[in-house]
Structure formats: structure tokens, C-alpha cells
Amino acid sequence: MHIRFFILLLLVISASSLYAQDDYFPRLPDGLGFSNQLEYSYDYKKKQEIFENWFNLDYRYDVFTAGIRFDVFQPNDPDPSISRGKEKYADIAFKYFEVDIGDVEEGLNLTVGNYYALFGRGMILKSYENRNIRIDNNLLGVMAEGYYSGLKLTALTGSAENFNAERKDILHAADLEYKILNDLKLGGSFASNSPESGAARTMLGSVRIQPTIWNFDFYGEYGLKRNSDTEREINSANAGKAWYTGANFYYGPFSVVGEYKYYDNFTFQSEDGTVIYNNPPAIRKEYTYALLNRHPSPLNQANEKGFQVEVNYSISNETFISSSYGETKTLGPGSYYQKILETAQPVRVQLRETFTQLNHTWNESFTTIAAFGYNEERDANTKNITPILENHWYIDEINTLRLIVEHQHTTDRTTAEKYYSDVVTLEYLRSPRISVSFVTEMQTKEPEPDKTIRRFWNFIQFGYKLGGHTDLSLLFGTRQAGNICIGGVCRYEPEFSGIEFKMFTRL
């Protein structure tokens, strides 16, 4: 408790001092930079306290760069998928040394230590950090990137932390991309892991193409998966396959975006299954509204296919409309996935969603956004209808009021229960420093005829920007359970009653 209180007090005092001395505070030495993210919460109903802090320090001199990240969890989130063996933890969790010679035309970049890597759009490899969903599958090892005459070659060897904060699985990967013309790129990726137990290696490879013709952009990638144990089990030359295509067409005020996916037993993971190395495009709509995120359908790299189409049109300078439709289905009999499971299940709809949004600016002071969402998802077997109305009132150049009203009617198709939820958000913004939000939610259920049950959640959130370097956020109240989903990866946040403080500083 003393550690948490000391760090919290120190950071608040430091941030306040920096704000007060913005004009004459001594500058950091050239090449030196740091950032700090702190999150603290106390749930008075559960008597649960969570403290998390990430401190990054980086220094660059000439062609050399080095950095560390010091993590403090006292304690961490109790969810084991988040804490990963670090319930109470204080250590340097990320450190690297980098040499960067030349430039993107002719150059070499070498990294030793912890690093992140992305091949293409993540079909073969996506090593990244996202603290909102508590993903951090950084690799510890060596990565080299070379550039020459339109060619880019990346080669790496590393190991990611598993469920128990141990690095056992070794990953080897390489990616080659060739920019033939300004409007055409070709690429290929390869990755394999070496399980500690001596089990068969899993190998993934893909080829991709990215042409741009007139007002048309295209991306296509096709991949295969090999594993001798799996191939012998199902008597096949491969253990899985995948492809993804995405296209954009734009002409004047009109644009269309279309995507298609097919992922058949293409999950690339550590031997214990707790580290996922790849994260191909999920092709799911990501929403900014609370109720539309209540019924997610996480990405399954092993068993899904589907598409999504979005059309955008600027009717005038004042009016814009956007509409999308998407479907995700499971794979049918004959797929690698079902051969491995020895099943013959029919194709089922995993997710069906449509969303339409209309923006209209009435005058310089008032804007309205009307939206409508509909989705069916199989995991919880619900159907959801969600109309939304959002209004922005620009009082003057620095003061703004925003009112959002969300309504969602849910049908549980397993129990036939029907219920509805309402969320009202009233926000005041004083640019660029102050924001105040009041959010109230009501859920109405009727588990038995003529027996209505209503539950309420309410919280108020304050935001403040200290100078140009520190963002503060303070929340009081109760918050309904919900999901945070980014790129098809979802994190469930349980119901909360208490206080939450966040601070992010960068210099």
C-alpha cells in the first residue's frame, strides 16, 4: 500500500510541478524521452484494489537507441488472462538496444532485447501491445530489418511470455516485401515455432499483393499451415489454410470498402495455447457506443469465414451517410478444423451485423448523428436492435455540449427472454483542458409476467489536461459490465462500483 501511495503522490506532484512551470521548466536532454501510464481503481463492493503503472524511458544518440519499461502491479487485475502470473510485480519488463544505419532506401536496423513485429496485416505474425485489452505478446530475442532498392527484409528470433510469465516457446520468422512500383507491392512471410517438449513444429507461410490502380486499392494474402503431427492425423498435405482480401474504391463523395476472410485451423499459438502469435483482420465493426459493444463475437482464427461491406456517401457539405453489413460463419464439413475434431457440423452464422449512421450539420452551432445497429451473435445467442441519437451543441469556440441517447432491445434466443437497456451520456467539453461526463444506464427485465426488474448504474467522469504533457481522468460511481474489443480481441470488464483514476504523462 505504501508503494502505491508513494508512486501515486509522486506522479501527481511531478505533473502539477511541470504544469506550473511549463514555460521555464528545464528541457530534457536531447534524445531523452519518457512516458508514464498509471491506473488505479478501488471497488468498494468487492473490496478490491487494482494498481497498475507502466514507465517508459528511451534514449537516442546518433544511430543508437535504448530503452526500458518498468512495470509495477500492486496488485494487478485478478483476471489470470490479464495478470499472467504477475499479481504483485515490480520489475523491468521490457528493455531493448537498437542500431539504425542508413534509411528506408538503403539501411539496416538491428534490435536486441524486447521488441514488437507485424508482418503484412497480421495473418502470420502480429506481436504488439494494447493496454486497453491487456495484450502484450512482445518477443525477447533479436530482430534485423534491411532495406535496399525497394526491398525490405525482416528476420527475427524470439520468445513470448506464456500464461505463467515464462518464455519457453521459441519463434523464428522472416518477411520479404518488394516495392516494384509506387503502386504495387509484393510480399511473403514465414514463421515457425519450436516447442520445448520436442513436439512437431508448426510452420506458417503466406504470399501477398498490394496494387493501387486509379481510385482502387487492393490487398490480398493467402497462407498455408504445416504441422507433421496434424497432417498425419488427418491424412493431409497441410494442416490449415487462410486467405484475406480487402478492397477500397473511392470516387468523389462516394466510397466502398469490402473485405473477405477464410481462416481454417490457422491459429498460430504457443504449445500451451496461452500465447497467440497471429491476429489476421477480424472484419468486425468496431463501435464507439457502449451498448453496441455489449454482445461481441471474438475472432476465431481456426474456424470462420465471412465478409463485410461498407458504403459511404457525402450527400452535401452538411450531410454524410455511412452503412455497413457483415457476416461471419463457421466452416462446414470437410474443413481442416472439422477433420481434426472428427465432426461434420453444418455451417452456422457466428455473427451478423448491420450499422447505419447519418451525420447532419444544421448550422455552425449544432450537429446531429442518428445511428441504427442490428446484430445477431451465436456465443450468447442473442439478437440486438440498437437505435442511437447523438447531438453536439457548439456553444462557442471552446465550449461544447454532447448528448448521446442509446436504446437496445435484446432477445435471448436460448431462453426467449426479452429485455432492453438504455444509456444516456451528457458531456461537457472545454477545449483543450476540461471534460466532464455523466453517464446513466438502466436495464429493464421481466423474468416473469407482470414482474418488472430495473437496475441502474451511474457514474461521473472528470478529465483534465495538464499543459501539453499529462492527461488526468477521475471516475466515481457504478458501471455496468461490458466488453472492450479491438481487432477481434475482446476483454471483459466486470461490473464496477467505486473510484477509478488514470494518468498518462509523456515528455
C-alpha positions as CSV (number, residue, x, y, z in Angstrom):
1,M,0.0,0.0,0.0
2,H,2.9,2.3,0.8
3,I,4.5,1.7,-2.6
4,R,1.2,2.5,-4.4
5,F,0.5,5.6,-2.4
6,F,4.1,6.9,-2.8
7,I,4.1,6.4,-6.6
8,L,0.7,8.0,-7.0
9,L,1.7,11.0,-4.9
10,L,5.0,11.4,-6.6
11,L,3.4,11.4,-10.1
12,V,0.7,13.8,-9.2
13,I,3.2,16.3,-7.6
14,S,5.5,15.9,-10.6
15,A,2.7,16.5,-13.1
16,S,1.5,19.6,-11.1
17,S,5.0,21.0,-11.0
18,L,5.5,20.5,-14.7
19,Y,2.2,22.2,-15.4
20,A,3.1,25.2,-13.2
21,Q,6.5,25.6,-14.9
22,D,5.6,24.8,-18.5
23,D,7.2,28.0,-19.7
24,Y,10.5,27.7,-17.9
25,F,10.9,24.1,-16.8
26,P,14.3,22.7,-17.9
27,R,14.1,20.7,-21.1
28,L,15.1,17.1,-21.1
29,P,18.5,16.3,-22.7
30,D,18.3,15.9,-26.4
31,G,17.3,12.3,-27.4
32,L,15.8,11.5,-24.0
33,G,12.1,10.9,-23.6
34,F,9.8,9.2,-21.2
35,S,6.1,8.3,-20.7
36,N,4.2,7.0,-17.7
37,Q,0.7,5.5,-17.6
38,L,-0.9,5.0,-14.2
39,E,-4.2,3.3,-13.5
40,Y,-5.7,2.9,-10.0
41,S,-9.2,1.6,-9.0
42,Y,-11.0,0.6,-5.9
43,D,-14.3,-1.3,-5.9
44,Y,-16.0,-0.8,-2.6
45,K,-18.5,-3.6,-3.1
46,K,-15.8,-6.2,-3.8
47,K,-13.3,-4.6,-1.5
48,Q,-10.9,-4.9,-4.5
49,E,-8.0,-2.6,-5.2
50,I,-6.0,-2.6,-8.5
51,F,-2.9,-0.6,-9.2
52,E,-1.0,-0.7,-12.5
53,N,1.8,1.5,-13.7
54,W,3.9,1.5,-16.9
55,F,7.0,3.7,-17.0
56,N,8.9,4.0,-20.3
57,L,12.3,5.6,-20.7
58,D,14.0,5.9,-24.1
59,Y,17.3,7.5,-25.2
60,R,18.6,8.1,-28.7
61,Y,22.1,9.1,-29.6
62,D,23.2,9.2,-33.2
63,V,22.3,5.8,-34.7
64,F,21.8,4.1,-31.3
65,T,18.6,3.9,-29.3
66,A,18.0,2.1,-26.0
67,G,15.0,1.9,-23.7
68,I,13.3,0.2,-20.8
69,R,9.8,-0.2,-19.5
70,F,9.4,-0.5,-15.7
71,D,6.1,-2.2,-14.7
72,V,4.5,-2.0,-11.3
73,F,1.4,-4.1,-10.4
74,Q,0.5,-3.9,-6.7
75,P,-1.8,-5.8,-7.3
76,N,-2.6,-6.5,-10.9
77,D,-6.1,-7.2,-12.3
78,P,-7.1,-10.6,-10.7
79,D,-8.2,-12.0,-14.1
80,P,-5.5,-14.6,-14.8
81,S,-5.6,-14.0,-18.5
82,I,-4.6,-10.4,-17.7
83,S,-2.2,-10.8,-14.8
84,R,-0.3,-13.7,-16.3
85,G,1.4,-14.6,-13.1
86,K,2.1,-11.0,-12.1
87,E,-0.4,-10.4,-9.3
88,K,2.2,-8.4,-7.4
89,Y,5.0,-7.4,-9.6
90,A,7.7,-4.7,-9.9
91,D,10.4,-5.2,-12.5
92,I,11.9,-4.1,-15.8
93,A,9.5,-5.9,-18.2
94,F,10.8,-4.5,-21.5
95,K,14.3,-3.5,-22.5
96,Y,16.0,-3.1,-25.9
97,F,19.0,-1.8,-27.7
98,E,18.7,-0.7,-31.3
99,V,21.1,0.3,-34.1
100,D,19.7,2.1,-37.1
101,I,22.1,2.7,-40.0
102,G,21.1,4.4,-43.3
103,D,17.5,5.0,-44.2
104,V,14.5,3.3,-45.7
105,E,16.1,3.3,-49.2
106,E,19.4,1.6,-48.1
107,G,19.8,0.8,-44.5
108,L,19.9,-1.7,-41.6
109,N,18.1,-1.8,-38.3
110,L,19.1,-4.2,-35.6
111,T,17.2,-4.7,-32.3
112,V,18.4,-6.8,-29.4
113,G,16.1,-7.4,-26.4
114,N,12.3,-7.0,-26.3
115,Y,10.5,-5.9,-29.5
116,Y,7.3,-6.0,-31.5
117,A,6.8,-7.1,-35.1
118,L,4.0,-7.1,-37.6
119,F,4.0,-8.9,-41.0
120,G,1.5,-7.7,-43.5
121,R,-1.8,-7.4,-41.8
122,G,-1.1,-9.9,-39.1
123,M,-2.0,-13.2,-40.7
124,I,1.3,-14.8,-40.0
125,L,2.7,-12.6,-37.1
126,K,1.4,-9.8,-35.0
127,S,3.4,-9.1,-31.9
128,Y,2.0,-6.0,-30.2
129,E,0.9,-4.3,-27.1
130,N,-2.6,-2.8,-26.4
131,R,-3.2,-1.9,-22.8
132,N,-6.9,-1.4,-23.3
133,I,-7.4,-5.1,-23.9
134,R,-4.3,-6.1,-21.9
135,I,-2.5,-7.7,-24.8
136,D,1.3,-7.7,-24.7
137,N,2.9,-10.6,-26.6
138,N,6.3,-8.9,-27.1
139,L,9.2,-11.1,-28.2
140,L,12.6,-11.3,-26.4
141,G,15.4,-12.0,-28.8
142,V,16.9,-10.5,-31.9
143,M,15.3,-8.8,-34.9
144,A,17.0,-7.4,-38.1
145,E,15.5,-5.3,-40.8
146,G,17.3,-4.5,-44.0
147,Y,16.3,-2.1,-46.8
148,Y,17.7,-1.9,-50.4
149,S,16.3,-0.7,-53.7
150,G,12.6,-1.2,-52.8
151,L,13.3,-4.5,-50.9
152,K,12.6,-4.8,-47.2
153,L,13.7,-8.0,-45.4
154,T,12.8,-8.7,-41.7
155,A,14.2,-11.7,-39.8
156,L,13.8,-12.4,-36.2
157,T,14.1,-15.0,-33.4
158,G,12.4,-14.5,-30.1
159,S,10.2,-15.9,-27.3
160,A,7.0,-14.5,-25.8
161,E,5.7,-14.8,-22.2
162,N,3.2,-17.5,-21.6
163,F,0.3,-17.7,-19.1
164,N,2.8,-18.1,-16.2
165,A,5.1,-15.3,-17.3
166,E,7.6,-17.8,-18.7
167,R,9.3,-17.6,-22.1
168,K,9.6,-21.2,-23.3
169,D,8.4,-21.3,-26.9
170,I,11.0,-20.1,-29.5
171,L,9.7,-18.3,-32.6
172,H,11.6,-17.9,-35.9
173,A,10.1,-15.7,-38.6
174,A,11.0,-13.8,-41.8
175,D,9.2,-11.4,-44.1
176,L,10.2,-10.1,-47.5
177,E,8.4,-7.1,-49.2
178,Y,9.3,-5.7,-52.6
179,K,8.0,-2.4,-53.8
180,I,8.1,-2.9,-57.6
181,L,6.4,0.4,-58.4
182,N,4.8,3.2,-56.3
183,D,1.5,1.4,-56.9
184,L,2.5,-2.2,-56.5
185,K,3.9,-4.2,-53.6
186,L,4.6,-7.9,-53.3
187,G,5.4,-9.8,-50.1
188,G,5.9,-13.1,-48.4
189,S,6.1,-14.2,-44.8
190,F,7.2,-17.3,-43.0
191,A,7.1,-18.3,-39.3
192,S,7.7,-21.4,-37.2
193,N,7.9,-22.2,-33.5
194,S,10.0,-24.8,-31.7
195,P,8.1,-26.3,-28.7
196,E,10.2,-27.0,-25.6
197,S,8.7,-30.5,-25.4
198,G,10.1,-31.6,-28.7
199,A,6.7,-31.8,-30.4
200,A,6.3,-31.2,-34.1
201,R,7.0,-27.7,-35.3
202,T,4.2,-25.5,-36.6
203,M,5.0,-23.6,-39.7
204,L,3.1,-20.8,-41.5
205,G,3.8,-19.2,-44.8
206,S,1.9,-16.7,-46.9
207,V,2.2,-14.5,-50.0
208,R,0.5,-11.1,-50.5
209,I,-0.1,-8.5,-53.2
210,Q,-1.0,-4.8,-52.8
211,P,-1.8,-2.9,-56.1
212,T,-3.2,0.6,-56.4
213,I,-5.0,1.4,-59.7
214,W,-6.7,4.7,-60.2
215,N,-9.1,5.1,-57.3
216,F,-8.9,1.4,-56.4
217,D,-6.8,-0.1,-53.6
218,F,-6.5,-3.8,-53.1
219,Y,-4.8,-6.1,-50.6
220,G,-4.7,-9.9,-50.9
221,E,-2.9,-12.6,-48.8
222,Y,-3.0,-16.4,-48.9
223,G,-1.4,-18.6,-46.3
224,L,-0.8,-22.3,-45.5
225,K,-0.1,-24.0,-42.2
226,R,2.1,-27.1,-41.8
227,N,2.4,-29.4,-38.8
228,S,3.5,-33.0,-39.3
229,D,1.6,-34.4,-36.4
230,T,-1.7,-32.8,-37.5
231,E,-1.1,-33.7,-41.2
232,R,-0.5,-37.4,-40.3
233,E,-3.6,-37.4,-38.1
234,I,-6.0,-36.1,-40.8
235,N,-4.0,-37.6,-43.7
236,S,-3.5,-34.3,-45.5
237,A,-0.6,-32.4,-47.1
238,N,-1.4,-29.3,-45.0
239,A,-2.7,-28.6,-41.5
240,G,-4.6,-25.4,-42.3
241,K,-5.1,-22.5,-44.7
242,A,-6.3,-18.9,-44.8
243,W,-6.9,-16.0,-47.1
244,Y,-7.9,-12.4,-46.7
245,T,-8.8,-9.8,-49.3
246,G,-9.7,-6.2,-48.9
247,A,-10.6,-3.5,-51.5
248,N,-11.3,0.2,-51.4
249,F,-12.9,2.2,-54.1
250,Y,-13.5,5.9,-53.9
251,Y,-14.8,8.4,-56.4
252,G,-15.7,11.9,-55.4
253,P,-18.1,11.9,-52.4
254,F,-18.7,8.1,-52.8
255,S,-16.6,5.2,-51.4
256,V,-16.9,1.5,-50.9
257,V,-14.9,-0.8,-48.7
258,G,-15.2,-4.6,-49.0
259,E,-13.4,-7.4,-47.1
260,Y,-13.5,-11.2,-47.2
261,K,-11.8,-13.8,-44.9
262,Y,-11.4,-17.5,-44.7
263,Y,-9.5,-18.9,-41.7
264,D,-9.3,-22.7,-41.4
265,N,-7.3,-24.1,-38.5
266,F,-5.0,-21.1,-38.8
267,T,-4.4,-20.2,-35.2
268,F,-0.7,-19.8,-34.5
269,Q,0.0,-20.3,-30.8
270,S,2.5,-21.5,-28.3
271,E,2.5,-25.1,-27.2
272,D,0.5,-24.4,-24.0
273,G,-2.0,-22.3,-26.0
274,T,-1.6,-19.1,-23.9
275,V,0.2,-17.0,-26.5
276,I,-1.3,-16.2,-29.9
277,Y,1.2,-15.1,-32.4
278,N,-1.1,-14.1,-35.3
279,N,-4.1,-11.8,-35.4
280,P,-5.4,-11.6,-39.0
281,P,-8.1,-9.0,-39.9
282,A,-11.3,-9.8,-37.9
283,I,-13.6,-8.0,-40.3
284,R,-15.9,-6.9,-37.5
285,K,-17.3,-3.4,-37.0
286,E,-15.7,-1.6,-34.0
287,Y,-18.1,0.8,-32.3
288,T,-17.7,3.9,-30.1
289,Y,-21.1,3.4,-28.4
290,A,-21.5,1.4,-25.2
291,L,-24.4,-0.8,-26.0
292,L,-23.2,-1.9,-29.4
293,N,-20.2,-3.5,-27.7
294,R,-22.2,-5.5,-25.1
295,H,-22.6,-8.6,-27.3
296,P,-19.2,-9.2,-29.0
297,S,-18.0,-12.1,-31.1
298,P,-14.3,-12.6,-30.7
299,L,-12.1,-13.6,-33.7
300,N,-11.5,-17.3,-34.1
301,Q,-8.5,-17.9,-36.4
302,A,-9.4,-21.6,-36.6
303,N,-13.0,-21.7,-37.7
304,E,-14.5,-18.8,-39.5
305,K,-15.3,-17.2,-42.9
306,G,-17.1,-14.1,-43.8
307,F,-17.3,-10.7,-45.4
308,Q,-18.1,-7.1,-44.6
309,V,-19.1,-4.2,-47.0
310,E,-19.3,-0.6,-46.1
311,V,-20.7,2.3,-48.3
312,N,-20.0,5.9,-47.5
313,Y,-21.6,8.9,-49.3
314,S,-21.3,12.7,-48.7
315,I,-24.7,13.9,-49.8
316,S,-23.7,17.5,-49.3
317,N,-21.2,19.5,-47.2
318,E,-23.7,19.2,-44.3
319,T,-24.8,15.6,-44.6
320,F,-22.9,12.3,-44.6
321,I,-24.2,8.8,-44.5
322,S,-22.5,5.5,-43.9
323,S,-23.9,2.0,-43.9
324,S,-22.3,-1.4,-43.4
325,Y,-23.3,-5.1,-43.4
326,G,-21.2,-8.1,-42.4
327,E,-21.5,-11.8,-41.7
328,T,-19.2,-14.3,-40.1
329,K,-19.9,-18.0,-40.3
330,T,-18.3,-21.2,-39.1
331,L,-16.7,-23.6,-41.6
332,G,-18.5,-26.6,-42.9
333,P,-17.7,-30.3,-43.1
334,G,-14.5,-31.1,-44.9
335,S,-12.6,-28.2,-43.4
336,Y,-9.3,-28.9,-41.7
337,Y,-10.8,-27.8,-38.4
338,Q,-13.6,-30.3,-38.5
339,K,-11.3,-33.1,-39.8
340,I,-9.2,-32.6,-36.7
341,L,-12.2,-32.7,-34.4
342,E,-13.7,-35.6,-36.4
343,T,-17.0,-33.8,-36.7
344,A,-19.4,-32.9,-39.6
345,Q,-21.3,-29.8,-38.3
346,P,-23.2,-27.7,-40.7
347,V,-22.2,-24.1,-41.4
348,R,-23.7,-21.7,-38.8
349,V,-23.9,-17.9,-38.6
350,Q,-21.5,-16.8,-35.9
351,L,-22.1,-13.1,-36.3
352,R,-24.5,-11.0,-38.5
353,E,-24.4,-7.2,-38.1
354,T,-25.5,-4.1,-39.9
355,F,-25.0,-0.5,-38.9
356,T,-26.1,2.8,-40.5
357,Q,-25.1,6.3,-39.4
358,L,-26.3,9.7,-40.7
359,N,-24.5,12.9,-39.8
360,H,-26.1,16.2,-40.4
361,T,-24.8,19.7,-39.5
362,W,-27.7,22.1,-39.1
363,N,-25.6,25.2,-38.6
364,E,-22.3,26.2,-37.1
365,S,-23.6,25.5,-33.6
366,F,-25.5,22.2,-33.9
367,T,-24.8,18.7,-35.3
368,T,-26.9,15.6,-35.1
369,I,-25.8,12.0,-35.6
370,A,-28.5,9.3,-35.9
371,A,-27.5,5.7,-36.0
372,F,-29.1,2.3,-36.1
373,G,-27.4,-1.1,-35.3
374,Y,-28.6,-4.6,-35.6
375,N,-26.7,-7.8,-34.8
376,E,-27.1,-11.5,-34.1
377,E,-24.3,-13.3,-32.4
378,R,-24.0,-17.0,-31.6
379,D,-21.8,-17.1,-28.5
380,A,-24.5,-15.7,-26.2
381,N,-27.2,-16.5,-28.8
382,T,-28.8,-13.0,-28.7
383,K,-30.4,-10.7,-31.2
384,N,-30.0,-6.9,-30.6
385,I,-31.7,-3.9,-32.1
386,T,-30.0,-0.6,-31.2
387,P,-31.1,2.9,-32.2
388,I,-28.9,5.8,-31.2
389,L,-29.2,9.6,-31.3
390,E,-26.3,12.0,-30.7
391,N,-26.3,15.8,-30.6
392,H,-23.4,18.2,-30.4
393,W,-24.0,21.8,-29.4
394,Y,-21.0,24.1,-30.0
395,I,-21.7,26.9,-27.6
396,D,-18.6,28.9,-28.7
397,E,-15.1,28.2,-29.9
398,I,-14.0,26.4,-26.7
399,N,-17.3,25.1,-25.1
400,T,-19.2,22.1,-26.3
401,L,-22.1,20.0,-25.0
402,R,-22.7,16.5,-26.2
403,L,-25.8,14.4,-25.5
404,I,-26.0,10.7,-26.5
405,V,-29.0,8.5,-26.1
406,E,-28.7,4.8,-26.7
407,H,-31.5,2.2,-26.6
408,Q,-31.1,-1.5,-27.1
409,H,-33.7,-4.3,-27.3
410,T,-32.2,-7.7,-26.7
411,T,-33.8,-11.1,-27.3
412,D,-32.1,-14.1,-25.7
413,R,-32.9,-16.8,-28.3
414,T,-31.9,-19.6,-25.8
415,T,-34.5,-18.7,-23.1
416,A,-36.8,-16.5,-25.3
417,E,-36.3,-13.7,-22.7
418,K,-36.6,-10.2,-24.0
419,Y,-35.2,-7.1,-22.2
420,Y,-34.0,-3.6,-23.0
421,S,-31.2,-1.3,-21.9
422,D,-30.8,2.5,-22.1
423,V,-27.7,4.6,-21.8
424,V,-27.7,8.4,-21.6
425,T,-24.4,10.3,-21.8
426,L,-24.1,14.0,-21.2
427,E,-20.7,15.5,-21.7
428,Y,-19.3,19.0,-21.3
429,L,-16.0,19.8,-23.1
430,R,-14.0,22.9,-22.6
431,S,-11.2,22.7,-25.2
432,P,-8.5,21.8,-24.7
433,R,-8.2,21.1,-21.0
434,I,-11.5,20.1,-19.3
435,S,-14.1,17.4,-19.9
436,V,-17.0,16.3,-17.6
437,S,-19.2,13.3,-18.5
438,F,-22.3,12.0,-16.7
439,V,-23.4,8.5,-17.8
440,T,-26.5,6.7,-16.6
441,E,-27.7,3.3,-17.6
442,M,-31.0,1.5,-17.0
443,Q,-31.7,-2.2,-17.7
444,T,-35.3,-3.4,-17.6
445,K,-36.1,-7.1,-17.5
446,E,-39.4,-9.1,-17.0
447,P,-38.3,-12.6,-15.9
448,E,-41.9,-13.4,-15.0
449,P,-45.2,-11.9,-16.4
450,D,-46.1,-8.6,-14.6
451,K,-42.8,-8.7,-12.6
452,T,-40.5,-5.9,-13.8
453,I,-37.0,-5.6,-12.5
454,R,-35.0,-2.4,-13.2
455,R,-31.3,-1.9,-12.4
456,F,-29.4,1.4,-12.6
457,W,-25.7,2.3,-13.0
458,N,-24.5,5.9,-12.8
459,F,-21.0,7.4,-12.9
460,I,-19.4,10.8,-13.4
461,Q,-16.0,11.2,-15.0
462,F,-13.7,14.2,-15.0
463,G,-10.9,14.8,-17.5
464,Y,-8.2,17.4,-17.3
465,K,-5.1,18.1,-19.4
466,L,-2.0,19.5,-17.6
467,G,-0.1,21.5,-20.0
468,G,0.7,19.6,-23.2
469,H,2.1,16.5,-21.4
470,T,-0.3,15.0,-18.9
471,D,-3.9,13.7,-19.2
472,L,-5.9,13.0,-16.0
473,S,-9.1,11.1,-15.6
474,L,-11.2,10.5,-12.5
475,L,-14.3,8.4,-12.3
476,F,-16.8,8.0,-9.4
477,G,-19.8,5.7,-9.4
478,T,-21.1,2.4,-10.8
479,R,-20.5,1.0,-14.2
480,Q,-22.3,-1.9,-15.9
481,A,-20.2,-4.9,-17.0
482,G,-19.1,-4.8,-20.6
483,N,-16.6,-5.7,-23.3
484,I,-13.7,-3.8,-24.9
485,C,-13.0,-5.3,-28.3
486,I,-10.2,-4.2,-30.6
487,G,-9.2,-6.1,-33.8
488,G,-11.4,-9.1,-32.8
489,V,-9.7,-9.5,-29.4
490,C,-12.0,-8.8,-26.5
491,R,-11.5,-8.1,-22.8
492,Y,-14.5,-8.5,-20.4
493,E,-14.7,-5.9,-17.7
494,P,-16.9,-6.9,-14.8
495,E,-19.4,-4.6,-13.1
496,F,-17.7,-1.9,-11.1
497,S,-18.7,0.3,-8.1
498,G,-16.1,2.7,-6.8
499,I,-13.4,5.1,-7.9
500,E,-11.0,4.9,-10.8
501,F,-8.1,7.2,-11.5
502,K,-5.9,7.3,-14.6
503,M,-2.9,9.5,-15.6
504,F,-0.8,9.5,-18.7
505,T,2.3,11.6,-19.0
506,R,4.7,12.0,-21.9
507,L,7.8,14.2,-22.3
